[in-house]
Amino acid sequence: MWRKAGSLGAVGLEMGIAVAFGYFIGNALDDWLGTSPWLTIFWVIAGVGAGFKALLMATRKARKVMESPADDNSDKDLSD
């Protein structure tokens, strides 16, 4: 249960890292090619897109977990 919650909770971090990665790549390319701010804007938008893709995948995964039958072992007799 905690592993599932942790993987879903990491989506926000993954979104932030994707946007930051896009910013730094775009900024470095702008400095190198002298195209400021166009490549930075493009790569930030690409980072936002990657973040939303991760959010969509996590939502699908959570929906699949919610729809699957629970592995509840609480009703088993432990007196054996």
Phi and psi restraints in degrees (range 20) as a CNS / XPLOR table:
assign (resid 1 and name C) (resid 2 and name N)
       (resid 2 and name CA) (resid 2 and name C) 1.0 -68.1 20.0 2
assign (resid 2 and name N) (resid 2 and name CA)
       (resid 2 and name C) (resid 3 and name N) 1.0 -33.9 20.0 2
assign (resid 2 and name C) (resid 3 and name N)
       (resid 3 and name CA) (resid 3 and name C) 1.0 -64.9 20.0 2
assign (resid 3 and name N) (resid 3 and name CA)
       (resid 3 and name C) (resid 4 and name N) 1.0 -42.5 20.0 2
assign (resid 3 and name C) (resid 4 and name N)
       (resid 4 and name CA) (resid 4 and name C) 1.0 -63.9 20.0 2
assign (resid 4 and name N) (resid 4 and name CA)
       (resid 4 and name C) (resid 5 and name N) 1.0 -43.3 20.0 2
assign (resid 4 and name C) (resid 5 and name N)
       (resid 5 and name CA) (resid 5 and name C) 1.0 -65.4 20.0 2
assign (resid 5 and name N) (resid 5 and name CA)
       (resid 5 and name C) (resid 6 and name N) 1.0 -38.7 20.0 2
assign (resid 5 and name C) (resid 6 and name N)
       (resid 6 and name CA) (resid 6 and name C) 1.0 -65.9 20.0 2
assign (resid 6 and name N) (resid 6 and name CA)
       (resid 6 and name C) (resid 7 and name N) 1.0 -40.2 20.0 2
assign (resid 6 and name C) (resid 7 and name N)
       (resid 7 and name CA) (resid 7 and name C) 1.0 -68.3 20.0 2
assign (resid 7 and name N) (resid 7 and name CA)
       (resid 7 and name C) (resid 8 and name N) 1.0 -35.3 20.0 2
assign (resid 7 and name C) (resid 8 and name N)
       (resid 8 and name CA) (resid 8 and name C) 1.0 -75.0 20.0 2
assign (resid 8 and name N) (resid 8 and name CA)
       (resid 8 and name C) (resid 9 and name N) 1.0 -31.9 20.0 2
assign (resid 8 and name C) (resid 9 and name N)
       (resid 9 and name CA) (resid 9 and name C) 1.0 -72.3 20.0 2
assign (resid 9 and name N) (resid 9 and name CA)
       (resid 9 and name C) (resid 10 and name N) 1.0 -19.6 20.0 2
assign (resid 9 and name C) (resid 10 and name N)
       (resid 10 and name CA) (resid 10 and name C) 1.0 -80.1 20.0 2
assign (resid 10 and name N) (resid 10 and name CA)
       (resid 10 and name C) (resid 11 and name N) 1.0 -4.0 20.0 2
assign (resid 10 and name C) (resid 11 and name N)
       (resid 11 and name CA) (resid 11 and name C) 1.0 -63.5 20.0 2
assign (resid 11 and name N) (resid 11 and name CA)
       (resid 11 and name C) (resid 12 and name N) 1.0 -41.3 20.0 2
assign (resid 11 and name C) (resid 12 and name N)
       (resid 12 and name CA) (resid 12 and name C) 1.0 -62.3 20.0 2
assign (resid 12 and name N) (resid 12 and name CA)
       (resid 12 and name C) (resid 13 and name N) 1.0 -41.0 20.0 2
assign (resid 12 and name C) (resid 13 and name N)
       (resid 13 and name CA) (resid 13 and name C) 1.0 -65.1 20.0 2
assign (resid 13 and name N) (resid 13 and name CA)
       (resid 13 and name C) (resid 14 and name N) 1.0 -42.0 20.0 2
assign (resid 13 and name C) (resid 14 and name N)
       (resid 14 and name CA) (resid 14 and name C) 1.0 -63.2 20.0 2
assign (resid 14 and name N) (resid 14 and name CA)
       (resid 14 and name C) (resid 15 and name N) 1.0 -38.5 20.0 2
assign (resid 14 and name C) (resid 15 and name N)
       (resid 15 and name CA) (resid 15 and name C) 1.0 -64.9 20.0 2
assign (resid 15 and name N) (resid 15 and name CA)
       (resid 15 and name C) (resid 16 and name N) 1.0 -44.3 20.0 2
assign (resid 15 and name C) (resid 16 and name N)
       (resid 16 and name CA) (resid 16 and name C) 1.0 -63.6 20.0 2
assign (resid 16 and name N) (resid 16 and name CA)
       (resid 16 and name C) (resid 17 and name N) 1.0 -40.4 20.0 2
assign (resid 16 and name C) (resid 17 and name N)
       (resid 17 and name CA) (resid 17 and name C) 1.0 -66.8 20.0 2
assign (resid 17 and name N) (resid 17 and name CA)
       (resid 17 and name C) (resid 18 and name N) 1.0 -39.0 20.0 2
assign (resid 17 and name C) (resid 18 and name N)
       (resid 18 and name CA) (resid 18 and name C) 1.0 -63.0 20.0 2
assign (resid 18 and name N) (resid 18 and name CA)
       (resid 18 and name C) (resid 19 and name N) 1.0 -42.8 20.0 2
assign (resid 18 and name C) (resid 19 and name N)
       (resid 19 and name CA) (resid 19 and name C) 1.0 -68.0 20.0 2
assign (resid 19 and name N) (resid 19 and name CA)
       (resid 19 and name C) (resid 20 and name N) 1.0 -43.2 20.0 2
assign (resid 19 and name C) (resid 20 and name N)
       (resid 20 and name CA) (resid 20 and name C) 1.0 -64.1 20.0 2
assign (resid 20 and name N) (resid 20 and name CA)
       (resid 20 and name C) (resid 21 and name N) 1.0 -40.8 20.0 2
assign (resid 20 and name C) (resid 21 and name N)
       (resid 21 and name CA) (resid 21 and name C) 1.0 -61.6 20.0 2
assign (resid 21 and name N) (resid 21 and name CA)
       (resid 21 and name C) (resid 22 and name N) 1.0 -44.2 20.0 2
assign (resid 21 and name C) (resid 22 and name N)
       (resid 22 and name CA) (resid 22 and name C) 1.0 -61.4 20.0 2
assign (resid 22 and name N) (resid 22 and name CA)
       (resid 22 and name C) (resid 23 and name N) 1.0 -41.0 20.0 2
assign (resid 22 and name C) (resid 23 and name N)
       (resid 23 and name CA) (resid 23 and name C) 1.0 -62.6 20.0 2
assign (resid 23 and name N) (resid 23 and name CA)
       (resid 23 and name C) (resid 24 and name N) 1.0 -48.0 20.0 2
assign (resid 23 and name C) (resid 24 and name N)
       (resid 24 and name CA) (resid 24 and name C) 1.0 -68.1 20.0 2
assign (resid 24 and name N) (resid 24 and name CA)
       (resid 24 and name C) (resid 25 and name N) 1.0 -37.8 20.0 2
assign (resid 24 and name C) (resid 25 and name N)
       (resid 25 and name CA) (resid 25 and name C) 1.0 -65.6 20.0 2
assign (resid 25 and name N) (resid 25 and name CA)
       (resid 25 and name C) (resid 26 and name N) 1.0 -47.4 20.0 2
assign (resid 25 and name C) (resid 26 and name N)
       (resid 26 and name CA) (resid 26 and name C) 1.0 -62.4 20.0 2
assign (resid 26 and name N) (resid 26 and name CA)
       (resid 26 and name C) (resid 27 and name N) 1.0 -40.9 20.0 2
assign (resid 26 and name C) (resid 27 and name N)
       (resid 27 and name CA) (resid 27 and name C) 1.0 -65.3 20.0 2
assign (resid 27 and name N) (resid 27 and name CA)
       (resid 27 and name C) (resid 28 and name N) 1.0 -41.4 20.0 2
assign (resid 27 and name C) (resid 28 and name N)
       (resid 28 and name CA) (resid 28 and name C) 1.0 -65.1 20.0 2
assign (resid 28 and name N) (resid 28 and name CA)
       (resid 28 and name C) (resid 29 and name N) 1.0 -41.9 20.0 2
assign (resid 28 and name C) (resid 29 and name N)
       (resid 29 and name CA) (resid 29 and name C) 1.0 -66.9 20.0 2
assign (resid 29 and name N) (resid 29 and name CA)
       (resid 29 and name C) (resid 30 and name N) 1.0 -38.2 20.0 2
assign (resid 29 and name C) (resid 30 and name N)
       (resid 30 and name CA) (resid 30 and name C) 1.0 -62.5 20.0 2
assign (resid 30 and name N) (resid 30 and name CA)
       (resid 30 and name C) (resid 31 and name N) 1.0 -42.2 20.0 2
assign (resid 30 and name C) (resid 31 and name N)
       (resid 31 and name CA) (resid 31 and name C) 1.0 -64.5 20.0 2
assign (resid 31 and name N) (resid 31 and name CA)
       (resid 31 and name C) (resid 32 and name N) 1.0 -39.1 20.0 2
assign (resid 31 and name C) (resid 32 and name N)
       (resid 32 and name CA) (resid 32 and name C) 1.0 -73.0 20.0 2
assign (resid 32 and name N) (resid 32 and name CA)
       (resid 32 and name C) (resid 33 and name N) 1.0 -41.3 20.0 2
assign (resid 32 and name C) (resid 33 and name N)
       (resid 33 and name CA) (resid 33 and name C) 1.0 -99.1 20.0 2
assign (resid 33 and name N) (resid 33 and name CA)
       (resid 33 and name C) (resid 34 and name N) 1.0 -10.8 20.0 2
assign (resid 33 and name C) (resid 34 and name N)
       (resid 34 and name CA) (resid 34 and name C) 1.0 71.4 20.0 2
assign (resid 34 and name N) (resid 34 and name CA)
       (resid 34 and name C) (resid 35 and name N) 1.0 35.5 20.0 2
assign (resid 34 and name C) (resid 35 and name N)
       (resid 35 and name CA) (resid 35 and name C) 1.0 -110.0 20.0 2
assign (resid 35 and name N) (resid 35 and name CA)
       (resid 35 and name C) (resid 36 and name N) 1.0 23.6 20.0 2
assign (resid 35 and name C) (resid 36 and name N)
       (resid 36 and name CA) (resid 36 and name C) 1.0 -55.4 20.0 2
assign (resid 36 and name N) (resid 36 and name CA)
       (resid 36 and name C) (resid 37 and name N) 1.0 137.1 20.0 2
assign (resid 36 and name C) (resid 37 and name N)
       (resid 37 and name CA) (resid 37 and name C) 1.0 -101.6 20.0 2
assign (resid 37 and name N) (resid 37 and name CA)
       (resid 37 and name C) (resid 38 and name N) 1.0 14.6 20.0 2
assign (resid 37 and name C) (resid 38 and name N)
       (resid 38 and name CA) (resid 38 and name C) 1.0 -65.0 20.0 2
assign (resid 38 and name N) (resid 38 and name CA)
       (resid 38 and name C) (resid 39 and name N) 1.0 -44.5 20.0 2
assign (resid 38 and name C) (resid 39 and name N)
       (resid 39 and name CA) (resid 39 and name C) 1.0 -71.2 20.0 2
assign (resid 39 and name N) (resid 39 and name CA)
       (resid 39 and name C) (resid 40 and name N) 1.0 -31.8 20.0 2
assign (resid 39 and name C) (resid 40 and name N)
       (resid 40 and name CA) (resid 40 and name C) 1.0 -63.5 20.0 2
assign (resid 40 and name N) (resid 40 and name CA)
       (resid 40 and name C) (resid 41 and name N) 1.0 -45.3 20.0 2
assign (resid 40 and name C) (resid 41 and name N)
       (resid 41 and name CA) (resid 41 and name C) 1.0 -61.9 20.0 2
assign (resid 41 and name N) (resid 41 and name CA)
       (resid 41 and name C) (resid 42 and name N) 1.0 -45.4 20.0 2
assign (resid 41 and name C) (resid 42 and name N)
       (resid 42 and name CA) (resid 42 and name C) 1.0 -59.6 20.0 2
assign (resid 42 and name N) (resid 42 and name CA)
       (resid 42 and name C) (resid 43 and name N) 1.0 -48.1 20.0 2
assign (resid 42 and name C) (resid 43 and name N)
       (resid 43 and name CA) (resid 43 and name C) 1.0 -71.9 20.0 2
assign (resid 43 and name N) (resid 43 and name CA)
       (resid 43 and name C) (resid 44 and name N) 1.0 -30.2 20.0 2
assign (resid 43 and name C) (resid 44 and name N)
       (resid 44 and name CA) (resid 44 and name C) 1.0 -66.4 20.0 2
assign (resid 44 and name N) (resid 44 and name CA)
       (resid 44 and name C) (resid 45 and name N) 1.0 -43.0 20.0 2
assign (resid 44 and name C) (resid 45 and name N)
       (resid 45 and name CA) (resid 45 and name C) 1.0 -62.7 20.0 2
assign (resid 45 and name N) (resid 45 and name CA)
       (resid 45 and name C) (resid 46 and name N) 1.0 -39.7 20.0 2
assign (resid 45 and name C) (resid 46 and name N)
       (resid 46 and name CA) (resid 46 and name C) 1.0 -63.3 20.0 2
assign (resid 46 and name N) (resid 46 and name CA)
       (resid 46 and name C) (resid 47 and name N) 1.0 -38.2 20.0 2
assign (resid 46 and name C) (resid 47 and name N)
       (resid 47 and name CA) (resid 47 and name C) 1.0 -65.4 20.0 2
assign (resid 47 and name N) (resid 47 and name CA)
       (resid 47 and name C) (resid 48 and name N) 1.0 -40.0 20.0 2
assign (resid 47 and name C) (resid 48 and name N)
       (resid 48 and name CA) (resid 48 and name C) 1.0 -63.6 20.0 2
assign (resid 48 and name N) (resid 48 and name CA)
       (resid 48 and name C) (resid 49 and name N) 1.0 -41.7 20.0 2
assign (resid 48 and name C) (resid 49 and name N)
       (resid 49 and name CA) (resid 49 and name C) 1.0 -61.4 20.0 2
assign (resid 49 and name N) (resid 49 and name CA)
       (resid 49 and name C) (resid 50 and name N) 1.0 -42.6 20.0 2
assign (resid 49 and name C) (resid 50 and name N)
       (resid 50 and name CA) (resid 50 and name C) 1.0 -64.8 20.0 2
assign (resid 50 and name N) (resid 50 and name CA)
       (resid 50 and name C) (resid 51 and name N) 1.0 -37.7 20.0 2
assign (resid 50 and name C) (resid 51 and name N)
       (resid 51 and name CA) (resid 51 and name C) 1.0 -64.2 20.0 2
assign (resid 51 and name N) (resid 51 and name CA)
       (resid 51 and name C) (resid 52 and name N) 1.0 -42.8 20.0 2
assign (resid 51 and name C) (resid 52 and name N)
       (resid 52 and name CA) (resid 52 and name C) 1.0 -67.7 20.0 2
assign (resid 52 and name N) (resid 52 and name CA)
       (resid 52 and name C) (resid 53 and name N) 1.0 -33.3 20.0 2
assign (resid 52 and name C) (resid 53 and name N)
       (resid 53 and name CA) (resid 53 and name C) 1.0 -64.1 20.0 2
assign (resid 53 and name N) (resid 53 and name CA)
       (resid 53 and name C) (resid 54 and name N) 1.0 -42.1 20.0 2
assign (resid 53 and name C) (resid 54 and name N)
       (resid 54 and name CA) (resid 54 and name C) 1.0 -63.4 20.0 2
assign (resid 54 and name N) (resid 54 and name CA)
       (resid 54 and name C) (resid 55 and name N) 1.0 -38.8 20.0 2
assign (resid 54 and name C) (resid 55 and name N)
       (resid 55 and name CA) (resid 55 and name C) 1.0 -64.5 20.0 2
assign (resid 55 and name N) (resid 55 and name CA)
       (resid 55 and name C) (resid 56 and name N) 1.0 -42.2 20.0 2
assign (resid 55 and name C) (resid 56 and name N)
       (resid 56 and name CA) (resid 56 and name C) 1.0 -63.2 20.0 2
assign (resid 56 and name N) (resid 56 and name CA)
       (resid 56 and name C) (resid 57 and name N) 1.0 -43.1 20.0 2
assign (resid 56 and name C) (resid 57 and name N)
       (resid 57 and name CA) (resid 57 and name C) 1.0 -64.9 20.0 2
assign (resid 57 and name N) (resid 57 and name CA)
       (resid 57 and name C) (resid 58 and name N) 1.0 -39.8 20.0 2
assign (resid 57 and name C) (resid 58 and name N)
       (resid 58 and name CA) (resid 58 and name C) 1.0 -67.7 20.0 2
assign (resid 58 and name N) (resid 58 and name CA)
       (resid 58 and name C) (resid 59 and name N) 1.0 -36.6 20.0 2
assign (resid 58 and name C) (resid 59 and name N)
       (resid 59 and name CA) (resid 59 and name C) 1.0 -64.8 20.0 2
assign (resid 59 and name N) (resid 59 and name CA)
       (resid 59 and name C) (resid 60 and name N) 1.0 -43.5 20.0 2
assign (resid 59 and name C) (resid 60 and name N)
       (resid 60 and name CA) (resid 60 and name C) 1.0 -62.5 20.0 2
assign (resid 60 and name N) (resid 60 and name CA)
       (resid 60 and name C) (resid 61 and name N) 1.0 -41.4 20.0 2
assign (resid 60 and name C) (resid 61 and name N)
       (resid 61 and name CA) (resid 61 and name C) 1.0 -65.0 20.0 2
assign (resid 61 and name N) (resid 61 and name CA)
       (resid 61 and name C) (resid 62 and name N) 1.0 -41.7 20.0 2
assign (resid 61 and name C) (resid 62 and name N)
       (resid 62 and name CA) (resid 62 and name C) 1.0 -66.1 20.0 2
assign (resid 62 and name N) (resid 62 and name CA)
       (resid 62 and name C) (resid 63 and name N) 1.0 -39.4 20.0 2
assign (resid 62 and name C) (resid 63 and name N)
       (resid 63 and name CA) (resid 63 and name C) 1.0 -64.0 20.0 2
assign (resid 63 and name N) (resid 63 and name CA)
       (resid 63 and name C) (resid 64 and name N) 1.0 -40.0 20.0 2
assign (resid 63 and name C) (resid 64 and name N)
       (resid 64 and name CA) (resid 64 and name C) 1.0 -65.3 20.0 2
assign (resid 64 and name N) (resid 64 and name CA)
       (resid 64 and name C) (resid 65 and name N) 1.0 -38.9 20.0 2
assign (resid 64 and name C) (resid 65 and name N)
       (resid 65 and name CA) (resid 65 and name C) 1.0 -67.0 20.0 2
assign (resid 65 and name N) (resid 65 and name CA)
       (resid 65 and name C) (resid 66 and name N) 1.0 -40.0 20.0 2
assign (resid 65 and name C) (resid 66 and name N)
       (resid 66 and name CA) (resid 66 and name C) 1.0 -68.2 20.0 2
assign (resid 66 and name N) (resid 66 and name CA)
       (resid 66 and name C) (resid 67 and name N) 1.0 -32.9 20.0 2
assign (resid 66 and name C) (resid 67 and name N)
       (resid 67 and name CA) (resid 67 and name C) 1.0 -82.6 20.0 2
assign (resid 67 and name N) (resid 67 and name CA)
       (resid 67 and name C) (resid 68 and name N) 1.0 -21.6 20.0 2
assign (resid 67 and name C) (resid 68 and name N)
       (resid 68 and name CA) (resid 68 and name C) 1.0 -76.7 20.0 2
assign (resid 68 and name N) (resid 68 and name CA)
       (resid 68 and name C) (resid 69 and name N) 1.0 150.3 20.0 2
assign (resid 68 and name C) (resid 69 and name N)
       (resid 69 and name CA) (resid 69 and name C) 1.0 -64.9 20.0 2
assign (resid 69 and name N) (resid 69 and name CA)
       (resid 69 and name C) (resid 70 and name N) 1.0 141.4 20.0 2
assign (resid 69 and name C) (resid 70 and name N)
       (resid 70 and name CA) (resid 70 and name C) 1.0 -74.7 20.0 2
assign (resid 70 and name N) (resid 70 and name CA)
       (resid 70 and name C) (resid 71 and name N) 1.0 143.8 20.0 2
assign (resid 70 and name C) (resid 71 and name N)
       (resid 71 and name CA) (resid 71 and name C) 1.0 -90.8 20.0 2
assign (resid 71 and name N) (resid 71 and name CA)
       (resid 71 and name C) (resid 72 and name N) 1.0 74.3 20.0 2
assign (resid 71 and name C) (resid 72 and name N)
       (resid 72 and name CA) (resid 72 and name C) 1.0 -91.6 20.0 2
assign (resid 72 and name N) (resid 72 and name CA)
       (resid 72 and name C) (resid 73 and name N) 1.0 114.9 20.0 2
assign (resid 72 and name C) (resid 73 and name N)
       (resid 73 and name CA) (resid 73 and name C) 1.0 -100.2 20.0 2
assign (resid 73 and name N) (resid 73 and name CA)
       (resid 73 and name C) (resid 74 and name N) 1.0 10.4 20.0 2
assign (resid 73 and name C) (resid 74 and name N)
       (resid 74 and name CA) (resid 74 and name C) 1.0 -73.2 20.0 2
assign (resid 74 and name N) (resid 74 and name CA)
       (resid 74 and name C) (resid 75 and name N) 1.0 -19.3 20.0 2
assign (resid 74 and name C) (resid 75 and name N)
       (resid 75 and name CA) (resid 75 and name C) 1.0 -92.6 20.0 2
assign (resid 75 and name N) (resid 75 and name CA)
       (resid 75 and name C) (resid 76 and name N) 1.0 -0.3 20.0 2
assign (resid 75 and name C) (resid 76 and name N)
       (resid 76 and name CA) (resid 76 and name C) 1.0 -76.9 20.0 2
assign (resid 76 and name N) (resid 76 and name CA)
       (resid 76 and name C) (resid 77 and name N) 1.0 147.5 20.0 2
assign (resid 76 and name C) (resid 77 and name N)
       (resid 77 and name CA) (resid 77 and name C) 1.0 -81.6 20.0 2
assign (resid 77 and name N) (resid 77 and name CA)
       (resid 77 and name C) (resid 78 and name N) 1.0 119.5 20.0 2
assign (resid 77 and name C) (resid 78 and name N)
       (resid 78 and name CA) (resid 78 and name C) 1.0 -97.0 20.0 2
assign (resid 78 and name N) (resid 78 and name CA)
       (resid 78 and name C) (resid 79 and name N) 1.0 11.2 20.0 2
assign (resid 78 and name C) (resid 79 and name N)
       (resid 79 and name CA) (resid 79 and name C) 1.0 -85.8 20.0 2
assign (resid 79 and name N) (resid 79 and name CA)
       (resid 79 and name C) (resid 80 and name N) 1.0 3.5 20.0 2
